């Protein structure tokens, strides 16, 4: 029996493996997985070990979280069927909640120490922002896919309007706070509050959805399958492209589908109608995002085939037709290896409403609806929808155990709920939250904290060095006094500002925007290549409707892409300015270092420098009125007229005497020219794009000035901080007593910092 030790650190996303105390050989297949998330390869661990070491018995010790260990046990359970045997145990390790508590406790303790770097409001804000980062799940669909019903099923109550036809007209964001009482704030397009509701119910949501003044409803309440302690989960319900009241709503979904987004996307399809023009456009945008983002991007897209409870065993075949057809359909749209989740949202919602209500009348009414649906889900094996998704084994095992318990207890509703497929969706979202987002959040918080500690340590180390040189007090005092004067000198600062002002900042923005515009123009022109050269009015109007939808889609994609490009451009310019300032500090540091003394001014303020950021998002769009062009033309058509001979009624063989002749008839028609239609529709958009290009580049130019002004202020603040620190260093040289006191304090603080940094580093260890 081989002795195997596996360690997985989710905070650093690193695994280590030793077998009988030795690491895998350089050419081992195991090495390719050691820097990947454990969930991506844990199912292969048993077979990889068996193949690598040509053995079938292993004594395995795991260092890691309980969630990862459960994944490993699930893989081992399957391996047992192939006669690969493990004796597994887990070493004690702190879980995510413990780690989060440790960070907060440590932060509060450190804030009581005399480190100004960690006591500023900016540091507290950065710390809290890192801790409270939201995970958004955007639920998208075209009309009548059952999107709102699915959201209600996830909430366990009827909250979102879910009647037949187009119903979602506002954006609704539901943030989990573990409170069973849902609350809401309705805002208009300018984010101005219209009204607040301390108790939100279905009727109120219906009214808000109909209200044309309401652009967004911000809801808080309990999302049952996660806790707010784990992550701040937000479910976002957006109008589909075929029923949005406000064209800006499409921007929310466009941003969710963008390659740079970290948002989870739950794409809901109607199991009874997979092919749809609007849906095809949606999916092609998803495919583009997935192709850029790679495997990590693919993981954030979940495709739900809804309304499968309507299927009948004798007419439909989910396993051999529906799922393969859906995969083929998604592949045709450019989506490979999609995460498919068959679902029956309506039965799941009814069951949960029944379980959550205390109203006897409502309970009886719901039960009448549920009984036949629940029995159908249980009786028809193909409707056991929990069996189809490729879930992580620990998730599947959890659901299987829930089903076994429900069967043992003869719990019909519990069985039907699992068969509805809703639990697979929930467990997958929860896995994403707990195994990916939580450790990433902890790592982010630790790194934010570490910047402040590093700044404090760098300063105290320098102060200790200066204070220990008591024989050089006068020289050091003079040197540091001169440094203080330079840092606080108005003429020095003005000279630097002039240098910054004159700095030519290089940018790729113009070329990138031109490329975007070219792509939009090409798409719109290409659309009309499928049109006939001449169309009658009805046909032309159909093309115009499709063109209008395409234009809105392209507009949103253009807006998102421009936002991203501007953000990248601003960040690049900011970094260039920041680098100039760091060069200035480096030059000053070099000027006042020497004789064994090293001063690194940038290291004193690295926490402040790390937070310097200029971020601005433009709010604009292509505003084009789409009008169709019609003209009247006369054409000659050949029509057949039949002449009725009354004498045929008196003949026995009257069918043979029917006579007919043809005449040319002039008819006035509505005629539409493709060439003129293209000019009418595309020309204004081209003009708008040209105007938009000018506006974007002018904005970028103006923003360059704003960025410089922003950094002038920020650099003044940093100079003030450094001046204060230089004065503190100078004070350590004013007398022997001052030096001794400064040395004593520095040693004490450095020891405390060493202990704190060790505690902080331990948080990211298993």
C-alpha positions, -999 to 999 in steps of 0.1 A, spaced: 0 0 0 14 34 -11 14 64 13 -1 94 -6 -3 129 7 -24 155 -12 -25 192 -2 -47 216 -20 -46 253 -12 -77 271 -27 -63 305 -18 -32 301 -39 -47 275 -63 -18 251 -58 -18 214 -52 11 192 -40 14 154 -41 39 131 -25 39 93 -28 60 76 -2 75 109 6 86 117 -30 71 142 -55 60 131 -89 87 128 -116 92 156 -140 74 138 -169 44 128 -146 9 135 -159 0 147 -124 22 178 -128 -1 194 -154 -29 196 -128 -10 210 -98 -17 247 -107 -54 241 -115 -85 243 -93 -89 210 -76 -125 207 -88 -114 205 -124 -93 173 -119 -103 157 -86 -124 131 -104 -92 119 -122 -71 116 -90 -77 78 -84 -71 67 -120 -40 90 -123 -24 76 -92 -32 40 -102 -17 45 -137 13 65 -125 23 41 -97 9 8 -111 -9 0 -78 -44 -3 -67 -41 3 -29 -34 37 -14 -33 51 21 -43 88 14 -40 118 37 -57 150 25 -48 185 37 -75 210 26 -111 222 31 -140 199 39 -157 208 6 -126 197 -14 -123 165 7 -159 156 0 -151 159 -37 -122 136 -33 -142 110 -13 -169 111 -41 -141 103 -67 -128 75 -45 -162 60 -41 -165 57 -79 -129 43 -81 -138 15 -58 -160 1 -86 -128 -3 -107 -110 -21 -78 -89 9 -69 -89 11 -31 -82 40 -8 -80 44 30 -86 81 32 -84 106 61 -84 144 63 -61 165 85 -79 193 105 -80 226 86 -98 259 91 -127 264 68 -136 296 49 -157 311 77 -129 306 102 -105 323 78 -128 353 73 -132 356 111 -94 354 116 -89 383 91 -114 405 107 -101 399 142 -65 405 130 -75 437 112 -92 451 143 -62 443 165 -38 459 141 -59 491 138 -53 496 175 -15 497 170 2 530 161 4 524 124 -11 554 105 -9 533 73 -36 511 86 -59 536 103 -70 557 74 -106 556 61 -92 546 27 -77 515 41 -109 506 59 -129 512 27 -106 490 6 -108 463 33 -146 463 34 -149 465 -4 -128 434 -8 -148 416 19 -182 425 5 -176 419 -32 -208 408 -49 -213 377 -70 -239 384 -96 -260 357 -114 -277 372 -145 -307 351 -155 -314 357 -192 -338 343 -218 -360 352 -247 -398 354 -243 -418 326 -226 -388 305 -216 -399 304 -180 -371 327 -167 -391 344 -140 -407 311 -129 -372 296 -125 -361 326 -104 -392 321 -82 -384 285 -78 -349 294 -66 -364 318 -41 -390 293 -30 -419 318 -34 -439 336 -61 -423 370 -63 -414 377 -99 -442 382 -125 -444 350 -145 -476 351 -166 -476 339 -202 -460 362 -228 -437 391 -224 -437 400 -187 -403 412 -174 -402 449 -183 -378 462 -156 -344 451 -143 -348 434 -109 -317 427 -87 -323 404 -57 -295 405 -32 -293 377 -5 -294 389 31 -310 357 47 -341 376 57 -374 359 48 -391 393 44 -383 407 10 -378 445 7 -374 467 -23 -365 501 -36 -378 512 -70 -356 536 -90 -359 554 -123 -335 555 -152 -313 581 -134 -311 558 -103 -333 582 -83 -355 565 -57 -392 564 -66 -404 545 -36 -393 520 -9 -412 489 2 -405 474 36 -425 443 25 -424 432 -11 -450 408 -25 -461 395 -59 -488 421 -64 -464 450 -57 -439 435 -81 -466 433 -108 -474 469 -103 -437 480 -104 -432 459 -135 -461 478 -153 -449 512 -141 -431 529 -170 -413 552 -146 -396 523 -129 -363 513 -145 -349 490 -118 -361 473 -87 -335 467 -60 -346 438 -38 -331 422 -7 -343 390 9 -335 353 14 -320 332 -14 -323 299 4 -296 278 -11 -268 301 0 -260 322 30 -250 359 30 -220 349 52 -207 328 23 -210 355 -4 -232 385 -13 -252 367 -41 -273 388 -64 -299 373 -88 -305 396 -117 -337 393 -138 -334 413 -170 -360 419 -198 -354 398 -229 -345 416 -262 -381 410 -274 -398 428 -245 -375 454 -230 -392 487 -222 -360 506 -220 -333 500 -246 -306 506 -219 -318 474 -201 -300 455 -228 -267 469 -216 -270 449 -183 -271 417 -202 -246 428 -228 -221 435 -199 -229 401 -184 -220 384 -217 -189 405 -222 -156 386 -221 -143 407 -192 -173 399 -169 -170 376 -139 -208 373 -137 -224 339 -137 -250 336 -165 -280 313 -163 -294 311 -199 -329 297 -199 -344 280 -229 -379 268 -236 -377 230 -240 -406 232 -264 -391 257 -287 -353 257 -289 -348 276 -322 -356 314 -321 -340 343 -339 -336 364 -308 -322 335 -289 -298 327 -317 -283 362 -314 -280 358 -277 -261 325 -280 -238 338 -306 -227 366 -283 -222 340 -255 -201 319 -279 -179 349 -286 -173 356 -249 -166 319 -242 -141 316 -271 -121 345 -256 -123 335 -220 -113 299 -223 -123 272 -199 -128 295 -169 -152 315 -190 -172 284 -200 -177 275 -164 -197 307 -157 -224 299 -183 -252 275 -174 -278 265 -200 -312 255 -186 -336 236 -207 -369 245 -190 -405 233 -192 -396 196 -196 -425 186 -173 -447 191 -204 -430 162 -221 -448 129 -225 -429 95 -224 -446 82 -256 -439 113 -276 -406 128 -264 -372 114 -256 -351 137 -234 -319 115 -233 -317 106 -269 -333 136 -286 -338 167 -265 -304 169 -249 -283 158 -280 -304 182 -301 -298 210 -277 -260 203 -276 -260 202 -314 -280 235 -315 -256 252 -291 -226 239 -311 -241 253 -343 -242 287 -324 -205 282 -316 -208 269 -280 -187 238 -273 -191 215 -242 -220 235 -227 -231 229 -191 -267 216 -197 -293 216 -169 -327 201 -178 -354 216 -155 -391 217 -147 -393 251 -129 -431 253 -125 -435 221 -105 -405 231 -83 -420 264 -76 -454 249 -67 -438 224 -44 -418 250 -26 -448 274 -23 -467 245 -7 -439 237 17 -434 274 27 -470 286 31 -491 284 63 -523 293 46 -545 262 47 -567 274 17 -536 281 -4 -520 249 7 -551 229 -5 -552 247 -38 -515 242 -44 -517 205 -35 -544 199 -62 -521 214 -88 -490 196 -75 -503 160 -72 -505 151 -109 -473 169 -117 -454 153 -88 -466 118 -97 -457 124 -133 -421 134 -124 -418 103 -102 -434 78 -126 -418 88 -159 -381 79 -155 -370 103 -183 -383 131 -161 -358 123 -134 -340 155 -145 -313 154 -118 -296 125 -136 -286 145 -167 -262 173 -157 -225 165 -154 -222 177 -118 -192 176 -95 -194 143 -78 -199 157 -43 -228 177 -56 -244 147 -73 -238 126 -42 -256 152 -20 -286 152 -43 -286 114 -45 -286 112 -7 -315 137 -5 -335 116 -30 -327 84 -11 -340 100 21 -372 112 4 -378 77 -10 -372 61 24 -397 85 40 -422 81 12 -419 119 6 -436 123 -27 -430 161 -29 -394 157 -19 -388 132 -46 -405 153 -72 -386 184 -62 -353 166 -68 -366 152 -101 -374 188 -112 -337 194 -117 -337 226 -96 -313 211 -70 -286 206 -96 -288 242 -106 -286 254 -70 -257 231 -61 -237 242 -91 -242 279 -83 -234 272 -46 -203 253 -57 -192 283 -77 -198 305 -47 -181 284 -21 -152 268 -39 -142 296 -63 -155 329 -51 -149 326 -13 -113 316 -14 -106 343 -41 -123 368 -18 -101 358 12 -70 361 -10 -80 395 -22 -87 407 14 -53 394 26 -35 411 -2 -53 444 5 -43 441 41 -7 432 33 0 465 14 -5 485 46 17 461 66 45 463 40 44 501 41 46 502 79 75 477 79 95 495 53 92 528 72 100 513 107 130 495 92 144 527 78 137 546 111 155 518 130 185 521 107 187 559 111 181 558 149 209 533 153 235 556 137 239 578 167 274 589 156 261 604 124 232 624 139 242 658 126 248 646 90 216 626 90 196 654 104 209 678 77 203 652 49 167 644 60 159 681 66 169 687 30 147 657 19 118 672 38 123 706 21 123 689 -13 92 669 -6 73 700 6 88 724 -19 61 742 -40 86 749 -68 97 712 -69 60 701 -70 51 726 -97 81 716 -118 69 680 -116 33 690 -125 46 708 -156 64 677 -166 33 656 -161 12 682 -180 35 681 -210 37 643 -210 25 627 -242 5 597 -233 5 570 -259 -27 552 -266 -42 524 -287 -77 537 -283 -81 553 -318 -72 521 -336 -93 499 -313 -124 522 -317 -120 522 -355 -119 485 -355 -150 483 -334 -168 507 -358 -157 487 -388 -171 455 -372 -205 472 -365 -207 486 -400 -198 452 -415 -225 434 -395 -252 459 -405 -242 459 -442 -239 421 -442 -275 419 -429 -289 433 -461 -269 410 -484 -297 384 -478 -324 408 -489 -339 407 -524 -331 437 -545 -368 447 -546 -393 440 -518 -430 446 -513 -438 466 -482 -447 438 -458 -415 419 -466 -394 451 -462 -411 458 -429 -401 424 -417 -365 430 -425 -367 464 -408 -380 448 -376 -351 423 -377 -327 451 -385 -339 472 -356 -333 443 -332 -298 437 -347 -291 475 -344 -300 475 -307 -279 444 -300 -249 459 -319 -254 492 -300 -252 474 -267 -222 454 -277 -205 485 -290 -213 504 -258 -199 476 -236 -168 472 -258 -162 510 -257 -166 511 -219 -140 483 -217 -116 501 -241 -119 534 -222 -114 516 -189 -83 500 -202 -71 532 -218 -76 552 -186 -59 525 -165 -29 525 -189 -26 563 -188 -30 562 -150 -2 536 -147 20 557 -170 15 588 -147 20 566 -116 53 553 -130 65 588 -136 58 596 -99 75 565 -87 105 575 -109 106 608 -91 105 591 -57 133 567 -68 155 596 -79 149 613 -45 156 581 -27 188 576 -45 198 612 -39 195 609 -1 207 573 2 244 564 6 270 554 31 252 522 38 219 540 43 191 530 19 159 551 17 131 539 -5 103 565 -3 79 545 -25 80 516 -1 68 539 27 35 546 8 30 514 -13 -5 509 3 -15 544 -9 1 540 -43 -17 506 -48 -51 523 -44 -44 551 -69 -69 545 -98 -87 566 -123 -119 549 -134 -147 565 -155 -175 549 -175 -191 567 -203 -228 568 -206 -239 572 -242 -252 553 -271 -258 554 -308 -291 573 -311 -304 566 -346 -340 568 -358 -348 539 -381 -373 548 -408 -381 528 -439 -383 541 -474 -412 534 -496 -421 545 -531 -451 538 -554 -446 521 -587 -470 507 -613 -463 472 -626 -482 450 -651 -492 416 -639 -509 388 -658 -541 375 -641 -565 348 -653 -601 356 -655 -627 329 -659 -658 335 -680 -690 319 -667 -712 304 -695 -748 301 -683 -756 276 -711 -734 250 -694 -762 244 -668 -783 229 -695 -757 205 -708 -750 172 -693 -712 175 -698 -709 211 -687 -674 210 -672 -659 207 -707 -674 240 -719 -658 263 -693 -639 290 -711 -612 313 -699 -588 340 -711 -560 362 -698 -558 399 -696 -530 423 -685 -541 444 -655 -523 475 -642 -519 473 -604 -505 499 -580 -481 484 -554 -459 495 -526 -423 489 -537 -391 490 -516 -357 492 -531 -329 474 -511 -303 500 -522 -325 528 -509 -335 509 -478 -298 503 -470 -290 540 -475 -320 550 -454 -312 527 -425 -275 523 -425 -264 558 -434 -278 574 -402 -260 548 -381 -228 553 -400 -231 590 -393 -239 583 -356 -209 560 -354 -187 587 -369 -201 612 -344 -196 586 -316 -160 581 -327 -153 618 -324 -171 619 -290 -152 589 -276 -118 603 -287 -127 638 -274 -138 622 -241 -106 603 -239 -86 635 -245 -106 653 -219 -103 624 -196 -65 626 -200 -66 661 -186 -89 649 -158 -66 620 -150 -37 644 -147 -57 667 -124 -67 637 -103 -31 626 -100 -19 661 -92 -41 659 -61 -32 624 -52 5 631 -56 1 661 -33 -14 638 -7 14 613 -10 40 641 -8 23 653 24 24 618 39 61 615 29 69 649 43 53 638 76 73 606 76 105 624 67 99 648 97 95 617 119 128 603 106 145 637 112 132 638 148 150 605 155 183 624 148 178 655 169 193 641 201 207 609 216 176 605 237 154 609 206 174 583 187 173 558 216 135 563 219 130 560 182 151 528 181 132 513 209 98 521 193 109 508 159 122 475 174 89 471 192 67 479 162 88 457 139 84 428 162 46 434 163 46 437 125 65 405 121 40 387 143 10 402 124 25 393 90 31 358 101 -5 355 112 -17 370 79 5 347 58 -9 317 78 -44 327 68 -35 317 32 -22 284 43 -40 251 49 
